[in-house]
Amino acid sequence: MAYDTPLFVPKTITPYKAGVPLRTVIPATLKNPLYMWSDYAYENDCFALPFAGRTFGTVMSPALVKQVLIDDYDCFEKSFIYERLLKPALGDGLLTTEGKVWRQQRRAAAPAFRHDKLVGLVPAMTLAGDDVVKRLEAHLDAGGQKLDIADEMVRATYDVIAQTLFSDAGDDPLYSVDQLADDIKLLINTVGKFNILDMFDAPSWIPRALVNPAIFKGQAAIKRLREFCERQITKRRNLDDPGDDLLGLLMKARAPETGEKLSDLELRDNVLTFVGAGHETTAVTLSWAISILSQMPALQDDLYAEVQSVCGTNDLQEGHLEALELHERVIMEVLRLFPAVAALPRNVIKTVNIGPYTFEPGDHLNVSIYPLHRHQKLWDNPNAFDPNRFTPEKNKARDRFAYLPFGGGQRICIGMKFAMMEAVAILATLMRHYKFTKAGPAPTPQMVLTVRPKGGVHVGMTRRS
């Protein structure tokens, strides 16, 4: 079904003009890393410049992205920025490891993320959506009509994590689900915050707290999260069957070729990865979706009509998700304009030619997803919101390296299907119950680990029936 309402252009940032001095660019980038790209990045294939003793490059063309992620994959490794920002929080999970260790973990974890396993988690996703409705109903009953829906989307994705990953987390006497939510938020806003010391690859022995004293609170949150995960894993080890939630599936998963399984330490670090990164990416995607839809009432009506035709008065079931085609296209277009991960930074470890440039070991290269998704050569009206970009015909015609909301190549996000199912399930639940209107300033995108709506998403809402 094609969507035929006029296009809408969400508020965005205006990139600076190429050639602006670094003394201007660096302070702006530290406040909002989306300003690292000039207008040149939205119109060209690549560029490189020397800085602080190394060359920093950026690629924005599908062909060069493919070269970095596939053809010359062994010339790169995860960036030092990942090492500085993520490893202290997430340990040695899939997001932070390299080489043999990463391949072993990926093979061992992959069976838990097969489609036939994930569909069994849909009822838990639906339950989380129903819990959002209960909270919104209580808000309306109390006379509230306006709220920051971003806060609710964060809570909704926390609930999904709690119910799909730790289905019995509420049994932990030392740690409530609310504490889990608070600590994840604290971790992202402190340890996960962009730091000038990390930007310049300062030695790890220099305390990051010198420029971000709140990091101590984040480190305490990491300690509590790790202890909680370890208790959950130990408890499951003592059961005959660890269960069929995501933690149980990960504990039972074996690499098909070797029979390898994840160790308890690998389980802990990967669970932290799914908790910390997984909930945040879906929460910001749903927040952006509601922000845009609150300004597109006709599209909301189309989504409502779709979910009614698919589900009727029944609860959303696993078999319904694939039929919610317009919902999926809306989420995909949200992820184009506001990809949760704006860039894939890489360290160069072997001499390699990218476009007209030669990069040597020690240099740095950025697969720049944010400008790639808004590139003038790749998309018509690139700043406009248009779900029709993702019809089956257009998906087939598009270069697969022009759209990378979950990365690409060998390291494409293992939780991609889970995230899409979760986002569609929660969005459909909201669309069948409410209609949203804009009730505050349109948010500006700001990169704080993920691309967030700065200032929240303030909307009004009314019941559908």
N, C-alpha and C positions, 0 to 999 in steps of 0.2 A: 504494500500500500504506500503510494507516494504521498508525501506531506506537501500541501500546496499553499500554505499560508506564507505571506511575505517574510523574507529573512530578517533576522534580528542580530544586531552586532553588540555583544556584551562589552562592558568596559574593559579596557586593556591598558597596558603600559605603552608609552611612546618611546621607541628606542632612540638613543642619542645618535647624532650624525657621526659617521666614520671620520676619524681624524681628530676627535676631541682628545685633549691631553689626558694621560693616565692619572694625573693628579686630580682630575675631575671624575674620572670613571671609577677609580678604586673606592673612594668613600661611598659613592652611590651603590656600587656592587656589594659592599659590606652591609648596607642597609637592606638591599634587595638584590640577590644574585642574578635575577632576571635581567638586570641592567648590564651584565657582562657582554651582551651582544648588541652591537651597533646595528643601524639600518642595513649595513652591508651584508650582515648574516642572513637577512630575510630575502635577499635578491641574488646571492652568489653561491658557488659550490663549496668553497673552502677559503681559509686564509690562515696565515701564521705570522707571529711576531716574536722577536727575542725579548726576554724579560728575566731579570734576576739570574742570569747565567744559563738559561735554557730557552728552548723554543717552545712556545705554546701555540698549538694549532687547533682549528675548529673545522669540522666537516658538516655540511648541510645538504649534500646531494645523495640520493639513494645509491648511486653506483659507488661512491666513496665510503658511504656507511657500510655497504656490503663488503667492501675491501677490508675495512677495519674489523668488522664482526665475524667475517667468514674467511675470505681469501687469505688475508695476512694475519689471521687470529693469533698465531704464535709469536708475532712481533710485539704484542702488547700484554699488559697485565692490569689488574685493577689499580686505580689511581691511589696515590698516597693520601688523597682526600678521603677515600673510603677507609683507609687504614686509620687515619686520625679521628674521623667522625664516628664511624660505625663499630669498629672492632672493640673499643673499650666497652661498648654497651652490649653488642650482640655476640662477642666471642668469635669462635671459629665455626660459624654456620655457613650455609650455602651462599649467603650474600657477601661474605668476607674472605672465604678461602680461595685458593688457586690450585691449578695443576691436578696432581694425582689425588690429593685430599678432597678437592671439590668434586672430581669425577666419581670417586667412591661414594661420597655422600649423595650426589645426585642420583646415581643408579639405585642406591638403597632406598631413597625416599620416594622415587618416582611412582612405584605401585600404589602408594597411598593417595596419589592425585589423579588416578585414572578416572575417567568420566563415570564409570559404573560404581565407583566408590563414592564419588562426590555427590551423586544424586541422592544418596541415602542421607545426606546432611541438609537437604532442602527443607524438611519439616522444622529443623532447628532454626534455619534462616527465617522461615515464615513466622515462627514463634517470636523471634526478635522483632520482626516487623509489627506483629500484633501488640507487643509490649510498647512500641513507640505510639501506636494508636491509643492505647490505654492512657499513656502519659499526656498525649495531646488532648484527649477527651477530658481528662481531669483539668487541664489548663483552660479549656473552653468552659467547662462547668463552673470554674471559679471566676468566670467573667473575663478571662484573658482572650484577646484576639490577635495580639502580635507577639512574636518571639524570635529569638535567634535560632533558626533551624539548624545551623551548623553544630550547636551544642547537642541537639537531639541526634544528629547523624553520628556524632562521635559516640554518644551513648549507645546508639543502635548497633554500631559495629563492635563496640565492646561486648555487647550482649551476644552477638554472633560468635565472637571469639570464645566467650565463656561457655556457650552452649555447644559449639561444634568442636572446640579443641579440648576444653576442660568441662565435660558435661556434669561432673560431680565436684566442681570447684567450690561450690557452696558448703561442702562438708569440711573444708579446711578451717579449723578453729583459730588459726593464727592470721588469716588473711581473707578479707571479704572481697567480693567482686568489685565493690566500690573502691576499695584500696587498690586493687589491680588497675582499675581505670585511672585513678589518680597518679599512680606511679608511672604508668605508660606515658601519660601526658607530661609529667615532670621530666622523664627521660628525654622525650623528643624536644622539649623546650629548653633544655640545658645542655646535656651532652651532645645532642644532635644538632645544635645550633652552629651555623657557619661562624668560624673563628679566624681572625686575621693571621694567627700563628699557623693554622692549618693551610690557609691560602698560600702562604709563602714557604710551606714545607719546613717550618722550624723544627729543630730536633725534638724528639719526644720527651727528652728529659726537662724541657722548659715547661713549667706548670701552666696548663691552659687556664687555670683559675686566675692568672694574672690579668686577663682581659675579660674573664667571665666567672666571677666569684660564685655564681649560682650553680656552677658545675658540681660543687660538693653535694648539694641536695640531689642532683641527678645521679651521682655515684652511689649515694645511699639508697636511692630507688632501685638502681641496678642490683645491688646486693639483696634487697628484699625480693625482687622478681626472680633472681636466680635461686634463692632459697625456696621460694614457692614452687618453682618448676621442679626442683630436685625432690621436694616432698611428694609432688604429684607422680613423678616417675617411679619413686620408691614404692609408693602405695600400689601403683598398677603392677609393678614387678611381683608383688606378693599375691596377685590374683591369678586364678587359673586362666582367665581370659581378660586381657587388658581393655576390652571394649571395642566399640565400633565408632566412637567419635574420632576426631582427627588424631589426637594423641595415641589412642589405641591402634589406629591404622598405621601410624608411623612406627610404633613399637613392633607391630607384626610384619611390617614391610620387609621384603628381601629383594636384593638385586637379582633379576631373572637369570643372568649369566653365571654369577658367582655364589649366590646365596648370602652375600654380605648383608649385615644389618647395621643400623646406627648404634653406636655405643651410647651409654647413658650421658656422657659429656656432650656428644654430638646431638643427641636428642634435646638436651637442655638448651644448647645454643641455637638450634634450629627452631625450637618452640619459641624462644625469645625473639627470633627473627620474624616468625609468623605473627606473634603478638604485637611486636613493636612496629614492624613495617606493614604488615597485612591490614591491620585495622585502620591505620592512618590513611593509606592510599584510598581505600574504599570510602572512608568518611569524607575526605575532601572531594572525591568525585560526586558523591550524592549531594553534598552541600552546593557545589557548582551547578548541579542539575536543577535543584530547587530554585536557586537564584535565577537561572535563565528561564525556567518554566514560569516563575512568578510574573515574568514580563511577556509571556506568550500564552495567553488564555486559550486560544484556539487549539494549540498543540496539547495543552492539558486535557481539553475535551476529547481530542482524538485518542490520547492515552487511556482516558477513562473508558471510552467506548471499546477500546481493544481489550482491556482487562475484563470488562463486563462480558464481552462476547466469548472470551476464553474460559473464564472461571464461573460466570454467573454469580450465584450466591454462595458457592462452595469455597472452601479454603484453598489457597494457592498450593498446588501440588507439584511434585517434580516434573510430571509430564506437561505442565503448563508453560514452563519457562521458554522452551523452544518456540512456542506459538506466540510469545510476546515479542514479535518481530520489531515493532516500532519502538518499544521500550529499549530493546537492545541497540537499535540504531541511535537513539537519543544518548545512551551511555557512551557509545563509541564516539559520537561527535563531541560530547563533553570531554572525553579523554584526548581528543585531538586538540581542542583549544586550550585545555588545562590539564596536560599530562601530569600525573602526580610526580613522576620523576622527570625533571626537565632536561637532564643531560646524563650521558654515560662517560665519565672521565676515565682516561687510560694513561698509564705510564708506558713509554716506549722502551722496549728491552732489546730490540734488534734494529739495525739500520733499515729504513723502509721509505719508499717514495710514495707520497700521497698527493695526487694531483701534481702541481708544479713544484712541490716542496720535498726536501729530503729531511727526514727526522732521524736523529741519532739516539742511542741509549741515554736515558736521563731526561729526554724531552717529554712533553706532555701533550696529549691529544684529547679533544672533547668531541664525542658524538652528540651534537646539539639538537636534542629532540624538540625543544620548544620552538626555535626558529624553523626547523624542518617541517613541523606541523602547520606553520603559518607562512610557508615559503611562497613568494609571488609566482614562481615558475611551476609550482606543483599543484596549487589549489586555486580555483576560481573564488573570488571574494574571500580570501583566506581568513579574515577576521570575523566573518559572519557565521552564525550558527545555522547549520543546514543538515538535518538528519538524512536527507536524500543522498548525501555523499556515500552512504554505506548501504545502498541497495546491493543485492547480489551481483548485478551486472557491473556496477562501479567497483565493487570489491575485486572482482575478477580482473578488471582492466587496470587497476592501480598497481604500481610497483610495490612489492611487499616491503621494501625498505624505505618507503615514503611515510610509513605510519608505524610508530614504535612505542605505543603506550606501555608495553610490558617488556621493552628491550627487544633483542633479536639475536639470532645465531645460537650457539651452544648454550649461552647463559640466559636465554629467554626465561622470564619469570615462571617458576614451577607452579605458582599459585594463580596463574592467569585465569583459568576456567573457574576456580573457586571465587575469585574476585568478581568476575562478570556475573555469575549466578547470584551471588550475594547482592550486588548492586541492582540487578533487574528485579529480584524478589522484593527488596525493600521499596524500590521506586514504585512497583506495581501496587504494593499494599497502601502506600501513601496516595497514589492517584485514584484508587477506588473509593477512598474515604473523604478526601479533602480537595479543595481548590485553593491555590495560593496566590497572593498578590504581593507586589513589592511594597515594603513598608519602611524603607530607609534608604540611605545612599547605596548605589550599586557598588559592590566590593571590587577592589583592585587586586589582581594577582600578586602574591608575594611569595617568594621561595624561602621557606624555613624547613629545610630537609625535603618537604614536599611543596607543591604549588598550592598555597592556601588562599582563601578569600580573606583579604585583610579587613579586619574589623567585624567579621562575622557576616551572616546572611539574615537580614531582618525582614521578615515577611508577616503578612496577615493571612489568616486562613478561615475558611468557612466549611461546614460539613456539606458533603455531597447529598446526603439524604438524612 
